[in-house]
């Protein structure tokens, strides 16, 4: 390897930056995060450096660099646009055995700054030896999605208990197994979900039991899978999808999203179609309880968001009654995802000052809604699960005062490559649906904002069908 990876302790130590442009400012931010005492020399101080100077204790001198500036310096960064000056600084620093970095000139550097993932005190540095910073940034992006922000908190927790664990497990192999089991268990999950005090209490309990193979209770992860596009999953959703022992998933979870679940996890289908339920809701509730009591990490994967027509509240209510740990991870709900991918803003100052989410049917499959309220003008109404009742929905809105020419859209398989957008109004939309073979999942949007679809539509993979 061309560079030896090393982490330097520069806390409260003098570091010099020559140059004060935007690139210099980015380097200074890293030095300041590491606790360095930063001095800047430049012919002109840029705005970003001035901002840093305002927020931090930075010594800035507007003048030319001279050889004496390297006295008592432990690290120097040359970030000027003067190649000759950069070469001079590099040569002087190397002669004095001072680590030097010359921005965008690896050949003049004795060290380079990697792409960094910071989960203090956990730090991950990625470098290509200066050959391709773009690749380093790309790798960092991939890793960022799989490393929770609270890993630093977990590292501090482990450090605080290190001596206790060493005393409880004198054998190195036992210690290793213990720490690995803790890292894969609820101590880590409590920490990742912000329950640090509970994590510490549980870790103390496990240590006091002196058990090298602790028996952890199971947990349920109620995770929103979003409207269909895997790229819309949250980082936390992806992490828990890779951690679970078993996944209980709905019909609306796309195959491409299911592919992201841990490969060896058991998969249980619990889909619900209209009048055709693979498992009743009560059966699903009891299944989650049984699996968790068996000590498994259970992923309950739902399309959209678990708390928006996803029955998430019903499921966690029974988990609470059974004293089972759980986490809830929000997902992008269909109304937001499908409307955005169709170029239909749900609110707009000129068209809609309110937005209402409505389910197309109730628990008893009725559609007896507050139609007077839903029929007010200057608002957007979004119907979930309304495909089978599209004619009743449009007729009811008209009967209760909404203009027959109010724009209406039905979005099929929104956010996916199979997306179709059917555009009409309250009069024409039912006929458009009848004339086209439409399949769930679908979403119905009613309101003047639908008119903006023709101008704002940006997702070109889908197909549009219009009454015009």
FENHUUR-V389971 format. One record per pair of residues at least 12 apart in sequence whose ideal C-beta (glycine too) atoms are under 10 Angstrom apart, sorted by the first residue. I is the first residue (numbers start at 1). J is the second residue. Records with the same first field share a line. If there is no record, write none. Layout:
I = J / J
This chain:
1 = 127 / 129
2 = 106 / 112 / 127 / 128 / 129 / 130 / 131
3 = 106 / 109 / 110 / 111 / 112 / 114 / 127 / 128 / 129 / 130
4 = 111
5 = 114 / 125 / 126 / 127
6 = 99 / 111 / 125
7 = 34 / 123 / 125
8 = 34 / 36 / 74 / 75 / 99 / 111
9 = 34 / 35 / 36 / 74
10 = 31 / 34 / 35 / 36 / 37 / 38 / 74 / 75 / 99
11 = 34 / 35 / 36 / 37
12 = 35 / 36 / 37
13 = 31 / 34 / 35 / 36 / 37 / 72 / 73 / 74 / 75
14 = 36 / 37 / 38 / 39 / 59 / 71 / 72 / 73 / 74 / 75 / 76
15 = 27 / 28 / 31 / 32 / 34 / 36 / 37 / 38 / 39 / 40 / 73 / 74 / 75 / 76 / 77 / 98 / 99
16 = 31 / 36 / 37 / 38 / 39 / 40 / 41 / 59 / 65 / 69 / 70 / 71 / 72 / 73 / 74 / 75 / 76 / 77 / 78 / 89 / 93 / 98 / 100
17 = 31 / 36 / 38 / 39 / 40 / 41 / 42 / 49 / 58 / 60 / 75 / 76 / 77 / 78 / 79 / 80 / 101 / 103
18 = 39 / 40 / 41 / 42 / 64 / 65 / 69 / 70 / 76 / 77 / 78 / 79 / 80 / 82 / 85 / 86 / 88 / 89 / 102
19 = 40 / 41 / 42 / 43 / 44 / 46 / 49 / 65 / 77 / 78 / 79 / 80 / 81 / 82 / 85 / 86 / 89 / 103
20 = 40 / 41 / 42 / 43 / 44 / 45 / 46 / 47 / 48 / 49 / 50 / 52 / 53 / 60 / 61 / 62 / 79 / 80
21 = 42 / 44 / 45 / 46 / 47 / 48 / 49 / 79 / 80 / 81 / 103
22 = 46 / 47 / 48 / 49 / 79
23 = 46 / 48 / 77 / 79 / 80 / 81 / 103 / 104
24 = 40 / 42 / 45 / 46 / 48 / 49 / 52 / 77 / 78 / 79 / 80 / 103
25 = 40 / 45 / 46 / 47 / 48 / 49 / 50 / 51 / 52 / 53 / 79
26 = 48 / 52 / 79 / 103 / 113
27 = 77 / 78 / 79 / 101 / 103 / 113
28 = 40 / 48 / 49 / 52 / 53 / 56 / 58 / 77 / 79
29 = 48 / 52 / 56
30 = 77 / 113 / 116 / 118
31 = 56 / 58 / 75 / 77 / 113
32 = 52 / 55 / 56 / 57 / 58
33 = 116 / 118 / 120
34 = 75 / 120 / 123
36 = 74 / 75
37 = 57 / 58 / 59 / 74
38 = 52 / 53 / 56 / 57 / 58 / 59 / 60 / 75 / 77
39 = 58 / 59 / 60 / 61 / 69 / 73 / 76
40 = 52 / 53 / 58 / 59 / 60 / 61 / 62 / 77 / 79
41 = 59 / 60 / 61 / 62 / 63 / 64 / 65 / 66 / 69 / 80
42 = 60 / 61 / 62 / 63 / 64 / 65 / 79 / 80
43 = 62 / 63 / 64 / 65 / 80 / 82
44 = 62
45 = 58 / 60 / 61 / 62
64 = 85
65 = 78 / 80 / 82 / 85 / 88 / 89 / 92
67 = 88 / 89 / 92 / 96
69 = 89 / 92
70 = 89 / 92 / 93 / 95 / 96 / 98 / 100
71 = 96
73 = 93 / 96 / 98 / 99 / 100
74 = 98 / 99
75 = 93 / 98 / 99 / 100 / 101 / 110 / 111
76 = 89 / 90 / 92 / 93 / 96 / 98 / 99 / 100 / 101 / 102 / 110
77 = 89 / 93 / 99 / 100 / 101 / 102 / 103 / 109 / 111 / 113
78 = 90 / 93 / 100 / 101 / 102 / 103 / 105 / 108 / 109
79 = 101 / 102 / 103 / 104
80 = 102 / 103
81 = 103 / 104
83 = 102 / 105 / 108
85 = 102
86 = 100 / 102 / 103 / 104 / 105 / 108
87 = 102 / 105 / 107 / 108
89 = 102 / 108
90 = 102 / 105 / 107 / 108 / 109 / 110
91 = 108
93 = 108 / 109 / 110
94 = 108 / 109 / 110
97 = 110
98 = 110
99 = 111
101 = 113 / 130
104 = 130 / 133
105 = 130
106 = 128 / 129 / 130 / 131 / 133
107 = 130
109 = 129 / 130
112 = 125 / 127 / 128 / 129 / 130 / 133 / 136
113 = 125 / 127 / 130 / 133
114 = 126 / 127 / 128 / 129 / 130 / 133 / 136 / 140
115 = 127 / 128 / 133 / 134 / 135 / 136 / 137 / 138 / 139 / 140 / 141 / 143
116 = 136 / 140
117 = 139 / 140 / 141 / 143 / 144 / 147 / 151
118 = 149 / 152
119 = 144 / 147 / 148 / 149 / 150 / 151 / 152 / 153 / 154 / 155
120 = 151 / 152 / 153 / 155 / 156
121 = 151 / 152 / 153 / 155 / 156 / 159
122 = 147 / 151 / 152 / 153 / 154 / 155 / 156
123 = 152 / 155
124 = 139 / 140 / 143 / 144 / 147 / 151
125 = 140
126 = 138 / 139 / 140 / 142 / 143
127 = 139
144 = 235
145 = 233 / 234 / 235 / 236 / 238 / 239
146 = 235 / 238 / 239 / 242
147 = 235 / 239
148 = 188 / 189 / 191 / 192 / 193 / 235 / 236 / 239
149 = 192 / 235 / 236
150 = 188 / 190 / 191 / 192 / 193 / 194 / 196 / 199
151 = 188 / 191 / 192
152 = 191
153 = 191 / 192 / 194 / 196 / 199
154 = 182 / 183 / 187 / 188 / 189 / 190 / 191 / 192 / 196 / 199
155 = 191
156 = 191 / 196
157 = 182 / 187 / 188 / 190 / 191 / 196 / 199 / 200 / 203
158 = 179 / 182 / 183 / 187 / 188 / 191 / 203
160 = 200 / 203
161 = 179 / 182 / 187 / 200 / 203 / 204 / 206 / 207
162 = 175 / 179
164 = 203 / 204 / 207 / 208
165 = 178 / 179 / 182 / 203 / 206 / 207 / 210
167 = 207 / 210
168 = 206 / 207 / 208 / 209 / 210 / 211 / 212
169 = 207 / 210 / 211 / 212
171 = 212
173 = 212
174 = 210 / 211 / 212 / 213
175 = 212
176 = 212
177 = 212 / 213 / 214
178 = 206 / 207 / 210 / 211 / 212 / 213 / 214
181 = 206 / 211 / 212 / 213 / 214 / 215 / 216
182 = 199 / 202 / 203 / 206 / 207 / 214 / 216
184 = 216 / 243 / 297
185 = 202 / 203 / 206 / 214 / 215 / 216 / 217 / 219 / 295 / 297
186 = 198 / 199 / 202 / 203 / 206 / 214 / 216 / 217 / 218 / 219 / 297 / 325
187 = 199 / 200 / 201 / 202 / 203 / 204 / 205 / 206 / 214 / 216
188 = 203 / 243
189 = 216 / 219 / 221 / 239 / 240 / 243 / 297 / 325 / 327
190 = 202 / 203 / 219 / 325 / 327
191 = 203
192 = 236 / 239 / 240 / 243 / 327
193 = 236 / 325 / 326 / 327 / 328 / 329
195 = 325 / 327
198 = 325
202 = 214 / 216
215 = 295
216 = 295 / 296 / 297 / 325
217 = 292 / 293 / 294 / 295 / 296 / 323 / 324 / 325
218 = 245 / 246 / 288 / 289 / 290 / 291 / 292 / 293 / 294 / 295 / 296 / 297 / 298 / 324 / 325 / 326
219 = 240 / 243 / 244 / 245 / 292 / 295 / 296 / 297 / 298 / 299 / 319 / 324 / 325 / 326 / 327
220 = 244 / 248 / 288 / 289 / 291 / 292 / 296 / 297 / 298 / 299 / 300 / 315 / 316 / 319 / 324 / 325 / 326 / 327 / 328
221 = 236 / 237 / 239 / 240 / 241 / 243 / 244 / 247 / 297 / 298 / 299 / 300 / 301 / 325 / 326 / 327 / 328 / 329
222 = 240 / 288 / 298 / 299 / 300 / 301 / 302 / 306 / 307 / 310 / 311 / 312 / 313 / 315 / 316 / 319 / 326 / 327 / 328 / 329 / 330 / 331
223 = 236 / 237 / 238 / 239 / 240 / 241 / 244 / 247 / 249 / 253 / 261 / 299 / 300 / 301 / 302 / 305 / 306 / 312 / 327 / 328 / 329 / 330 / 331
224 = 237 / 300 / 301 / 302 / 303 / 304 / 305 / 306 / 307 / 308 / 310 / 312 / 328 / 329 / 330 / 331 / 332 / 333
225 = 237 / 241 / 249 / 250 / 252 / 253 / 254 / 257 / 258 / 260 / 261 / 299 / 301 / 302 / 303 / 304 / 305 / 306 / 310 / 329 / 331 / 332
226 = 252 / 253 / 254 / 257 / 302 / 303 / 304 / 305 / 330 / 331 / 332 / 333 / 334 / 336 / 337 / 415
227 = 252 / 254 / 303 / 304 / 305 / 331 / 332 / 333 / 334 / 335 / 336 / 337 / 338 / 339 / 340 / 341 / 411 / 413 / 414 / 415 / 416 / 419 / 441 / 443
228 = 252 / 253 / 254 / 256 / 257 / 303 / 304 / 332 / 334 / 337 / 338 / 341 / 413 / 414 / 415 / 416 / 417 / 418 / 419 / 441
229 = 254 / 256 / 257 / 332 / 337 / 341 / 414 / 415 / 416 / 417 / 419 / 459
230 = 254 / 255 / 256 / 257 / 258 / 259 / 260 / 415 / 416
231 = 256 / 415
232 = 257 / 331 / 332 / 336 / 337 / 340 / 341 / 415
233 = 257 / 260 / 329 / 331 / 332
234 = 329 / 330 / 331 / 332
235 = 329
236 = 327 / 329 / 330
237 = 257 / 260 / 299 / 301 / 329 / 330 / 331
238 = 257 / 260 / 261 / 329
239 = 329
240 = 261 / 262 / 297 / 299 / 301 / 327 / 329
241 = 257 / 258 / 259 / 260 / 261 / 262 / 265 / 299 / 301 / 329
242 = 260 / 261 / 262 / 263 / 265 / 299
243 = 261 / 262 / 265 / 297 / 299
244 = 261 / 262 / 265 / 266 / 296 / 297 / 298 / 299 / 300 / 301
245 = 262 / 264 / 265 / 266 / 291 / 294 / 295 / 296 / 297 / 298 / 299
246 = 261 / 262 / 265 / 266 / 267 / 268 / 287 / 288 / 291 / 292 / 294 / 296 / 297 / 298 / 299 / 300
247 = 261 / 262 / 265 / 266 / 267 / 268 / 269 / 270 / 297 / 298 / 299 / 300 / 301
248 = 266 / 267 / 268 / 269 / 270 / 279 / 284 / 287 / 288 / 291 / 298 / 299 / 300 / 301 / 302 / 315
249 = 261 / 267 / 268 / 269 / 270 / 271 / 299 / 300 / 301 / 302 / 303
250 = 269 / 270 / 271 / 272 / 278 / 284 / 300 / 301 / 302 / 303 / 304 / 310 / 311
251 = 269 / 270 / 271 / 272 / 273 / 276 / 277 / 278 / 303 / 440 / 441
252 = 271 / 272 / 273 / 301 / 302 / 303 / 304 / 310 / 334 / 385 / 440 / 441
253 = 269 / 270 / 271 / 301 / 302 / 303 / 304
254 = 303 / 413 / 415 / 416 / 418 / 441
256 = 416 / 417
257 = 301 / 303
258 = 301
260 = 301
261 = 299 / 301
262 = 297 / 299
265 = 296 / 297 / 298 / 299
266 = 291 / 296 / 298
267 = 299 / 301
268 = 284 / 287 / 288 / 291 / 298 / 299 / 300
270 = 283 / 284 / 287 / 288 / 300 / 301 / 302
271 = 303
272 = 284 / 311 / 385
273 = 440
274 = 360 / 361 / 365 / 385 / 387 / 388 / 389 / 440
275 = 365 / 388
281 = 311 / 314 / 315 / 318 / 363
282 = 314 / 318
284 = 300 / 311 / 314 / 315 / 318
285 = 300 / 311 / 314 / 315 / 316 / 317 / 318 / 319 / 321 / 322
286 = 318 / 322
287 = 300
288 = 300 / 315 / 316 / 318 / 319 / 322 / 324 / 326
289 = 315 / 318 / 319 / 321 / 322 / 324
290 = 322
291 = 324
292 = 319 / 322 / 324 / 325 / 326
293 = 322 / 323 / 324
297 = 325
298 = 319 / 324 / 326
299 = 329
300 = 312 / 315 / 316 / 319 / 326 / 328 / 329
301 = 329 / 331
302 = 315 / 329 / 331
303 = 331 / 333 / 334 / 441
304 = 330 / 331 / 332 / 333 / 334 / 335 / 336 / 337 / 338 / 384 / 441 / 443
305 = 328 / 329 / 330 / 331 / 332 / 333 / 334 / 335 / 336 / 337
306 = 328 / 329 / 330 / 331 / 333
307 = 328 / 330 / 331 / 333
308 = 330 / 331 / 333 / 334 / 335 / 336 / 357 / 359 / 384
309 = 333 / 334 / 335 / 357 / 358 / 359 / 360 / 384 / 385
310 = 331 / 333 / 384
311 = 363
312 = 326 / 328 / 330
313 = 328
315 = 328
316 = 328
332 = 415
333 = 357 / 382 / 384 / 443
334 = 357 / 382 / 384 / 385 / 411 / 414 / 415 / 441 / 442 / 443
335 = 355 / 356 / 357 / 358 / 380 / 382 / 383 / 384 / 411 / 414 / 443 / 445
336 = 355 / 357 / 382 / 415
337 = 411 / 414 / 415 / 416 / 443
338 = 382 / 409 / 410 / 411 / 412 / 413 / 414 / 415 / 416 / 419 / 421 / 441 / 442 / 443 / 444 / 445
339 = 355 / 380 / 382 / 409 / 411 / 414 / 443 / 445 / 449 / 450 / 453
340 = 414 / 415 / 456 / 458 / 459
341 = 411 / 414 / 415 / 416 / 419 / 421 / 457 / 458 / 459 / 461 / 462
342 = 409 / 411 / 414 / 415 / 419 / 420 / 421 / 423 / 443 / 445 / 450 / 452 / 453 / 456 / 457 / 458 / 459 / 462 / 464
343 = 421 / 449 / 450 / 452 / 453 / 454 / 455 / 456 / 457 / 458 / 459 / 464
344 = 380 / 382 / 407 / 409 / 411 / 421 / 423 / 445 / 447 / 449 / 450 / 451 / 452 / 453 / 456 / 457
345 = 380 / 449 / 450 / 452 / 453 / 456
346 = 379 / 380 / 381 / 382 / 445 / 447 / 449
347 = 379 / 380 / 447 / 449
348 = 380 / 447 / 448 / 449 / 451 / 452 / 456
350 = 378 / 448 / 449 / 452
351 = 378 / 379 / 380 / 407 / 447 / 448 / 449 / 450 / 451 / 452
352 = 377 / 378 / 379 / 380 / 381 / 447 / 448 / 449 / 450 / 452
353 = 378 / 379 / 380
354 = 376 / 378 / 379 / 380 / 381 / 447
355 = 379 / 380 / 381 / 382 / 445 / 447 / 449
356 = 370 / 373 / 374 / 376 / 379 / 380 / 381 / 382 / 383 / 446 / 447
357 = 380 / 381 / 382 / 383 / 384 / 443
358 = 370 / 373 / 374 / 381 / 382 / 383 / 384 / 385 / 386 / 393 / 444 / 446
359 = 383 / 384 / 385 / 386
360 = 383 / 384 / 385 / 386 / 387 / 388 / 389 / 390 / 392 / 393 / 442 / 443 / 444
361 = 383 / 384 / 385 / 386 / 388 / 389
365 = 388 / 389
366 = 389
367 = 383 / 386 / 388 / 389 / 392 / 393 / 396
368 = 396
369 = 381 / 383 / 393 / 396 / 397 / 400
370 = 400
371 = 393 / 395 / 396 / 397 / 398 / 399 / 400 / 401 / 402
372 = 400 / 401
373 = 400
374 = 393 / 396 / 397 / 400 / 401 / 402 / 446
375 = 396 / 397 / 398 / 399 / 400 / 401 / 402 / 403 / 406 / 446
376 = 400 / 401 / 402
377 = 401 / 402 / 403 / 406 / 447 / 448
378 = 447 / 448
379 = 402 / 446 / 447 / 448 / 449
380 = 445 / 446 / 447 / 448 / 449 / 450
381 = 393 / 397 / 402 / 406 / 408 / 444 / 445 / 446 / 447
382 = 409 / 411 / 443 / 444 / 445 / 446 / 447
383 = 397 / 408 / 410 / 442 / 443 / 444 / 445 / 446
384 = 441 / 442 / 443 / 444
385 = 440 / 441 / 442 / 443 / 444
386 = 410 / 440 / 442 / 443 / 444 / 446
387 = 410 / 412 / 433 / 438 / 439 / 440 / 441 / 442 / 443 / 444
388 = 440 / 442
389 = 430 / 444
390 = 408 / 410 / 422 / 429 / 430 / 432 / 433 / 434 / 438 / 442 / 444
391 = 429 / 430 / 431 / 433 / 434
392 = 430
393 = 408 / 426 / 429 / 430 / 444 / 446
394 = 406 / 408 / 424 / 425 / 426 / 427 / 428 / 429 / 430 / 431 / 433 / 444 / 446
395 = 426 / 427 / 430
396 = 426
397 = 426 / 446
398 = 425 / 426 / 427
402 = 426 / 446 / 447
403 = 425 / 426 / 427 / 448
404 = 425 / 426 / 427 / 428
405 = 424 / 425 / 426 / 427 / 428
406 = 425 / 426 / 427 / 429 / 446 / 447 / 448 / 450 / 451
407 = 423 / 424 / 425 / 426 / 429 / 445 / 446 / 447 / 448 / 449 / 450 / 451 / 452 / 453
408 = 422 / 423 / 424 / 425 / 426 / 427 / 428 / 429 / 430 / 432 / 444 / 445 / 446 / 447 / 450 / 467
409 = 421 / 422 / 423 / 424 / 425 / 429 / 432 / 443 / 444 / 445 / 446 / 447 / 449 / 450 / 451 / 453 / 464 / 466
410 = 422 / 423 / 424 / 429 / 430 / 432 / 433 / 436 / 438 / 442 / 443 / 444 / 445 / 465
411 = 423 / 441 / 442 / 443 / 444 / 445 / 453 / 462
412 = 433 / 436 / 437 / 438 / 439 / 440 / 441 / 442 / 443 / 462 / 463 / 465
413 = 438 / 439 / 440 / 441 / 442 / 443 / 462
414 = 441 / 442 / 443 / 459 / 462
415 = 459 / 461 / 462
416 = 441 / 459 / 461 / 462
417 = 459 / 461 / 462
418 = 439 / 461 / 462 / 463
419 = 459 / 461 / 462 / 463 / 464
420 = 436 / 437 / 438 / 439 / 442 / 462 / 463 / 464 / 465
421 = 445 / 450 / 453 / 457 / 459 / 462 / 463 / 464 / 465 / 466
422 = 435 / 436 / 438 / 442 / 444 / 463 / 464 / 465 / 466 / 467
423 = 445 / 450 / 451 / 453 / 454 / 457 / 464 / 465 / 466 / 467 / 468
424 = 450 / 465 / 466 / 467 / 468
425 = 446 / 450 / 451 / 467
426 = 446
427 = 467
428 = 466 / 467 / 468
429 = 444 / 446 / 450 / 467
431 = 467
432 = 465 / 466 / 467
433 = 465
435 = 465 / 467
436 = 463 / 465
438 = 465
453 = 466
454 = 466 / 468
